[in-house]
Amino acid sequence: MTKKELTLEIIERLKKEYPDADCTLDYDQAWKLLVSVRLAAQCTDARVNVVVEGLYEKYPDVNALADAPVEEIEKIVKPCGLGHSKARDISGCMKILRDQYGGKVPNDFDALLKLPGVGRKSANLIMGDVFGKPAIVTDTHCIRLVNRMGLVDNIKDPKKVEMALWKLVPPEEGNNFCHRLVNHGRDVCTARTKPYCDRCCLKDICKKNGV
């Protein structure tokens, strides 16, 4: 089986296993996803979802958050870790959205990358989840799983993994495929314990099992 064939088979099996896979960060507006993605660095999505409730209660829109003192933002987001840098980036981000984009999140990948604290992973998530564009989000689950499965060969650099996957994953499948990898990485192909290969839907085609 070629890597392309293996990729397509994995995509189909994960679709059956996780038909409703979606972003695990709660948001109802694009700018809120931008905030949550920044807070999620080295923090669980579950904790971010709790912390942002207090943030949005005090600062309910882009203008309010743009005008908020960085110190006040930091007090609220501190439980997510790296409070100072995250607060600074969120403040800077909201100011740019207010001043340059009329309070809207730009639907251009390169424009997203220019926002404070937004890297390729975050920009891809926004492009895929908010705008429905082709996207590949190379978070820690994605990188770990595609290496184990044999879709990439011992590549840990997020951008290199992303570029390798663009050659294998159909564009329209990329975003949901990455969400399913997160689900699979949390439930079965775990990082902190031995992976549960005995109950994995991919065990007969996974490189980790010597296939």
N, C-alpha and C positions, 0 to 999 in steps of 0.2 A: 504494500500500500504506500503510495506517495504521500508526502506531507500534505499536499492539497486534498487528496482523498481522505486522509486521516482527519484533517480539519473539518471537512464537510460532515463526516460521520459523527464527530464529537459534537458539532453544532446541533445536529438532528437529535442526538440522544439527550443532550442537555435541555433541548426544547421540550421534550416529553417529560423530563424529570422536574423541570422548573418552568411550567408554562406561563406563570404570571410574574416572572422576574422583573424587578423594577428598581429604581434608585431607592436606597434605604434612608436617604436624607429627606426630611419633610420640608416641602415648600409649596407655595401656591403662586409665586411670582418669580420671574427669572433672577432678579437681584437678590432674592433670599437664598436661592441655590448658590449664587456666587459667594455670599457670606458664609453659608454652611460648609461649602467645599474648603474654604480657607481655614475654618475652625476645625475641620476634620483631620488636618495633618497631625499625625501622632496622637489621635484621639478617636474614640469610638463614635460611630454615627449616632448610636443611642444617646450618648451623653450630649452630643451637639444638639440633637432634637429637643432636649430638655432646656439647655442653656439659651437657645435662640428664642424661646418663648418669652423669657424675661427681657431679652434685647428688643424684640419687636413690640412688646407692651410699652416700653419706654420710648422707643424710636420706631414708629410704625411705617415709615416710608423712606425713600432714598434721600429726600431733602433733610429730614429730621436726623438721619444717621450721618449725613455729610456735615451737618452743623454741630453734631455732638462732640464734646471734648474727648480727645483720645483717652484721657485718664478715666473718664466715665465708662467708655466702651470697655476698657481693659478690666475694670472692676467686675463687669458682668461676665466677660468671656474667660476670665482667669481659670475657672474649673476645666477648661479645655486644654490648658497648658500653653506655654509660649505666649502668654497673654499680651505682653508688650508689643511683640512684632506682629501678632495677629490683629490687634486693635489698630495699630498704625496702618497696616495694609488695608483693612476694612475701611478705615476713615479715608485713606487716599483713593481707594476704589470708588467709594460713593461720591466723593468730590468730582472725580472725572466723569462719572455717569451723569451727575447733575450738570456739570459745566460744558461737557462736550457732546453728550448723547441725549439730552432732554430727559434724563432720568431713566432711560432705557438701556438694556444690556445689548451691546453690538452683536450682530449675528455674523461676524467675520472673525475667523480663527486668529489671524495675525493681530487684529485689534484687541482681541481678548488677551493675547500674550503680553501686550503692552500694559495691561492693568497691574497694579501692585499685588504681588503675591500670587499671581495666576501663572501656572506653568502649563505644560502640554497636557498633563493628566486632567487638570481642572478645565482647561479650554475644550478638550474633547468631550468631557462630560456635559458641559453647557451646550455645545454644538449638537450632541446627540439627543439629550433629554429635553432641552428647551426648544430647539429649532428643527429637530427631526433630521439632521444632516448625518452623513456617514461619520462614524467616530469610533475610535478604539482607545479605551481608557486603561492604561497599563498601571494599575495599582498593585499592591503587594500580592494580592490573591492571584491576579492575572499572571504576573511574572513567575510566581512559584508554580502555578498549575501548568502553564504552557511549557515550562522547562521539564517538569515531571512527565508530562504527556508525550514529549518528544516533538512538539511543534517548533520549538527553538532549541538550540544546542548550547546549554550552559551560558546563556546571555542574561545578565542581570541589569544592565543599563536600560532604564525605562524607554528611552527614545529608540534604542536599537531593537528592543522587543517590539515596540509599536511599528517600526518600519518593516520588520520581518512579518508581522501579522497582516499588515496591509496587503502583502503579496499572497496571502493564503486565505484570508477571510473575505467573503463577498461583502461589498460596501454596505449593503442594506442590512446585513446581519451583525455588523461589528458592535454596535452599541448594546443590543440585547445579549449578545454572546458574552460580553464583558460583565454585564449584570449577573448572568447565570454563573459565570466563573466565581463571582463573589459568593453567591449562595452555596455553590459546591465547595468552595474553599472554607466556608464557615461550618458547613454541616458534615462534610465527608473528607475532603482532601485537606485536612487541617495542618496548621503550622506548628503549634505548640505541643501537640501530641502526635503519636504515630498515626498516619492517615488510615482511615477505615476502608481499606481496599476491598475487604470482604463484601461490603455492601455498596460498592461503587458501580455505577451503570457503565463505566468505561474500562473496567478491570481487564477485559479480554483484549483491549486494543491499546492499553497504556504502556508506554515505554518503561515506566517504573517497574512493571511486572515482567520485564524482559521480553515483551512482545516484539 
